Amino acid sequence: MDIVIERACGMDVHKDNITACIVTPERKEIQAFSTKTVFLLQLVDWIKQHNCTHVAMESTSVYWKPIVNLLEAEDIEFLVVNAQHMKAVPGRKTDVKDAEWIAKLLRHGLLKASYIPDRNQRELRELVRYRRSIIEERARQHNRIQKVLEGANIKLGSVVSDVMGVSARDMPDAIADGEEDPEKLANFARRTMKKKKEELELALKGYISSHQRLMLKTILGHIDFLTEQIEMLDKEVANRVSSHQEDIARLDSIPGIATRMAEQILSEIGTDVKKQFPTAAHMCS
């Protein structure tokens, strides 16, 4: 079988260690490295000393990321490969060390690289996904508030569509701080909710124990913390996509896609928005 890449390195990457095999026309060499940064730098130096042009590794969990970051900085070509794809290539993988097998497949051009976005997009994707997970966590905490109130027979959710919305948020806060008078609690209503004062007074008449107040106070504090984190991430994401406002506007013009969703799409597909979404009409057809 023809050799496509003369100087190749294959890596078997784990959480705490890496086994690397370099195969060149002159020789084959195998070394093990720790995954701590100082040893990863030694690994990259070792690869450069052998003039390796390509490096391949399995896409194992997130363990490949710090290696790829260093290889990118040194302009060394890399392939992150799906392990299932390598298993599909005929050969005696069980009889050969993993790193050596990867290096052999790489040399003969038998590996298909997984798509790896550039570092900026990887970081943006990580930020957006983490922001989404925090938003989902905040929604779960909103549901906990509703359950605690229902446990105290406070039917605020029957009158207000969102007990944590602007119109009603002050009421759970006041209850957590010890307020029990339904009339005083109803006076915290804002905007159009003021018109439902009588309904609110009936809904806010319940029995809440010290335990439930503690739960409310703790959950409300957690929600406020999550909101601060979301706002911080919103600013960071907005800063990172500030140079791609044309792409954001193009995505935002599609019915049903708001700015936040547009940022999420941008983080997933990169900046090639014009090619994938030429017009809003294209998406609606």
Stockholm file with secondary structure:
# STOCKHOLM 1.0

chainA/1-285         MDIVIERACGMDVHKDNITACIVTPERKEIQAFSTKTVFLLQLVDWIKQHNCTHVAMESTSVYWKPIVNLLEAEDIEFLVVNAQHMKAVPGRKTDVKDAEWIAKLLRHGLLKASYIPDRNQRELRELVRYRRSIIEERARQHNRIQKVLEGANIKLGSVVSDVMGVSARDMPDAIADGEEDPEKLANFARRTMKKKKEELELALKGYISSHQRLMLKTILGHIDFLTEQIEMLDKEVANRVSSHQEDIARLDSIPGIATRMAEQILSEIGTDVKKQFPTAAHMCS
#=GR chainA/1-285 SS CCCSCSSEEEEEECSSEEEEEEECSSCEEEEEEESSHHHHHHHHHHHHHTTCCEEEEECCTTTTHHHHHHHHHTTCEEEEECHHHHHHSCSCGGGSCHHHHHHHHHHTTCCCBCCCCCHHHHHHHHHHHHHHHHHHHHHHHHHHHHHHHHHTTCCHHHHCSCTTSTTTTHHHHHHHTTCCCHHHHHTTCCGGGGGGHHHHHHHTCCCCCHHHHHHHHHHHHHHHHHHHHHHHHHHHHHHHTGGGHHHHHHHHTSTTCCHHHHHHHHHHHTTCHHHHCSCHHHHHC
#=GC SS_cons         CCCSCSSEEEEEECSSEEEEEEECSSCEEEEEEESSHHHHHHHHHHHHHTTCCEEEEECCTTTTHHHHHHHHHTTCEEEEECHHHHHHSCSCGGGSCHHHHHHHHHHTTCCCBCCCCCHHHHHHHHHHHHHHHHHHHHHHHHHHHHHHHHHTTCCHHHHCSCTTSTTTTHHHHHHHTTCCCHHHHHTTCCGGGGGGHHHHHHHTCCCCCHHHHHHHHHHHHHHHHHHHHHHHHHHHHHHHTGGGHHHHHHHHTSTTCCHHHHHHHHHHHTTCHHHHCSCHHHHHC
//
